[in-house]
């Protein structure tokens, strides 16, 4: 079993910054971090930032230039640095990982990000 735990969410003013963390534990040998997703009330879950199969990064157009995804394999942790936050970024943010070439998929419990003055 693999467990993913997100942290770092909270309430920030427009223009502020947050760094989200996703820590993996359990049977983590061979685990690959996929990326970050978010979901606002009434909306479908959408991809925010992800690692490609070649190790490059992809970002949603709405966050390009503001968000940065990274990972620390030694710490079994993935991060999302969020700068210049906007009210439209308000959502629950989830991390996703996989094993076995995508045969096994894992989700964290989510962390709330609220951008408001």
C-alpha positions in Angstrom: 0.0 0.0 0.0 1.1 3.6 -0.8 0.0 6.6 1.1 0.2 10.2 -0.2 -0.3 13.2 2.2 -0.6 16.7 0.9 0.2 19.7 3.1 0.9 23.5 2.9 -2.6 24.7 1.9 -4.3 27.7 3.6 -5.8 31.1 3.2 -3.7 33.8 1.3 -4.3 37.2 -0.2 -4.3 37.7 -4.0 -0.6 38.0 -5.1 0.6 35.8 -2.3 2.5 32.5 -2.4 2.2 29.0 -1.1 4.2 25.8 -1.4 2.4 22.5 -1.4 4.1 19.3 -0.4 3.1 15.7 -1.2 4.9 13.1 0.9 4.8 9.4 -0.1 5.1 6.5 2.3 4.5 2.8 2.5 5.5 0.5 -0.3 7.2 3.2 -2.3 9.8 1.3 -4.3 9.4 2.1 -7.9 6.9 4.9 -7.3 6.6 7.8 -9.8 5.0 11.1 -9.1 2.6 12.1 -11.8 1.7 15.7 -10.8 -0.8 18.0 -9.2 -4.6 18.4 -9.8 -7.2 20.7 -8.4 -11.0 20.8 -8.1 -13.2 23.7 -7.2 -16.9 23.3 -6.1 -19.1 22.3 -9.0 -16.1 21.8 -11.3 -14.3 18.7 -12.6 -10.9 17.8 -11.4 -8.3 19.4 -13.7 -4.6 18.9 -14.2 -2.5 21.7 -12.9 1.1 20.6 -13.4 2.7 17.2 -14.2 5.9 15.4 -15.1 6.0 13.8 -18.5 7.3 10.3 -19.2 10.7 11.8 -20.1 11.0 13.8 -16.9 10.0 17.2 -18.4 7.2 19.3 -17.0 3.8 20.4 -18.3 1.5 23.2 -16.9 -2.0 24.3 -17.4 -2.2 27.5 -19.4 -3.8 29.2 -16.4 -0.8 28.7 -14.2 2.1 28.9 -16.6 4.8 31.4 -15.3 3.3 31.3 -11.8 3.5 27.7 -10.6 6.5 25.4 -10.5 6.4 21.6 -9.9 9.4 19.7 -8.5 10.4 16.5 -6.7 13.0 15.3 -4.3 13.4 11.5 -4.8 15.6 11.1 -1.7 12.8 12.6 0.5 10.0 10.8 -1.5 8.3 14.2 -1.8 6.7 16.3 -4.6 6.2 20.0 -4.4 4.2 22.7 -6.0 5.4 26.3 -5.6 2.5 28.7 -6.3 3.3 32.4 -6.8 1.1 35.4 -7.7 -2.0 33.6 -6.6 -5.4 34.6 -7.9 -8.9 34.1 -6.6 -9.4 31.7 -9.5 -6.8 29.4 -8.0 -9.1 28.6 -5.1 -9.6 24.9 -5.0 -8.7 21.6 -3.3 -5.3 20.5 -4.6 -4.5 16.8 -5.0 -1.3 15.0 -5.7 -1.1 11.8 -7.8 1.5 9.0 -8.1 1.7 5.7 -9.8 3.5 2.3 -10.0 3.8 -0.4 -12.5 3.8 1.9 -15.5 0.4 3.3 -14.4 -1.3 0.0 -13.5 -1.5 1.2 -9.9 -2.6 4.8 -9.3 -2.6 6.7 -6.0 -4.2 10.0 -4.8 -3.7 12.1 -1.7 -6.6 13.4 0.5 -6.3 16.9 -0.9 -5.4 20.3 0.7 -7.5 23.4 0.5 -6.1 26.6 -1.1 -8.2 29.7 -0.7 -7.2 33.0 -2.3 -9.2 35.9 -1.0 -8.9 39.4 0.4 
